[in-house]
């Protein structure tokens, strides 16, 4: 079955260029040129991934993403001229899975699209797997096969990447991971100093699983080195 992508970009030339390039790889691409059109399509159709510009008319990209995240954990790739670490951190903190700055390489964008859909498909298949391997970690119960986490019996909603990060630590309880190693293993991509991507995903994961994210017990920081699983 062909994967369907929603491309939200108000610049018609960029919209057409990206659409044509991605469709050559066999994807179905539907387009929207403003935030209101995008949210209307999102609520009516089912997509496998969203490519989203931030500076949109009628409804900006951040607001669109907030509304989308209330309904779905669909992968979202931000494609924006806003390229500061602050902009990236805000977007990733609101639930984006990846961020590519304009101007960008179509080859790089396509690679990120394929990687995001591949991870999401793996996540979905794992959720439907009937076999179980549940790890007890402090107050957490982590089902490695079905990609679910509960804390004190309550389900915690993690994105695919957040779960992959937690799963990596659980499977390697004594290992310290540098930011470069985490990026290479979770994003399956070369590390180009994307510290904000790692930092925000760790922060988001901590907010969901830790009692006190500012004093974490599950994911420990080793300053100047990286992260490791805490002894809980």
Beta strands, then each sheet from edge to edge (+ up, - down):
strand 1: 4-8
strand 2: 28-32
strand 3: 49-52
strand 4: 75-80
strand 5: 98-101
strand 6: 134-137
strand 7: 140-143
strand 8: 148-151
strand 9: 154-156
strand 10: 219-222
strand 11: 226-229
sheet 1: 2+ 1+ 3+ 4+ 5+
sheet 2: 6+ 7- 8+ 9-
sheet 3: 10+ 11-
end
